[in-house]
Amino acid sequence: MTIVAVFNQKGGVGKTTTALNLAAALQRRGRATYGVDLDPQAQFSAIAGVLAGSGADTVLSVFQHSRLLRTLVQESASGLHIVPAHIELSKVDSQYGKGYNVVNRLATVLRAEQLGDRESPLLIDCSPLIGVLSLNALFACDGLIVPISADHLSFKGALQVEKALKALEPVLKRRVKRRYLLTRFDGRRRMAWDIARMAEEQFGSDVCRTRIAENVSLAESPALNKTVFEHAPQSNGARDYDMLLDELLADRFIE
């Protein structure tokens, strides 16, 4: 199972859009795909139509009651297997601190349990804060996708993520593979090209070749509680996420 986290310290950059539509693209290709929503805002869960009645139905119960992660999985209408989020997830930071065993909890659980099979990818949608939940995702993941919408604040958020990853390397004893993904890219705007150039100068080959263009269908689909593939499978937005998946598979970022 390849575990991919999607995270940026700046909100509104296409984090949930990327996690959900990449999961949907995998599922459309016959891969039994799992998603874990670690954002108390629960947008990933809500768009997928999988709701948690309380914190007991989320990863919170893994911390509180050592509940098995597989018992929290719900299936969406499109066939995704999702562990949903709830606003009560925000309790994790205040209740558990940031000790090693706490931030490594999800990684430990995923190693001990069998979710799907070897070819079942798992996508984690993170909160836009470096707290206990996001650290759990970073400790558990094989690879990290950092969406950067084509603006300067989003780029600064990505720089903070890179700084945090380098600080964590001595603890993790490995370099987390990462890909920086340009989203909401509008080639008519000079700023979009400036951000692309800055990202390539800063992150080099870790920048995805695929760019997710600004697209009406991508903007509409969350309001309809649908992935872009359910809402507009022939749209440029669906095409971009299919191309992104092709790139990640070819690079063996997802196996």
Secondary structure, DSSP 8 states (H G I E B T S, - for coil): --EEEE--SSSSSSHHHHHHHHHHHHHHTT---EEEEE-TT-HHHHHHT---SSGGGSTHHHHHH---GGGG-EE-TTS-EEE---GGGGHHHHHHTT-HHHHTHHHHHHHHS--S-TT--EEEEE-SS-SHHHHHHHHH-SEEEEEEESSHHHHHHHHHHHHHHHHHHHHHTS--EEEEEEESB-TT-HHHHHHHHHHHHHHGGGB-S---B--HHHHHGGGGT--HHHH-TTSHHHHHHHHHHHHHHHTTS--
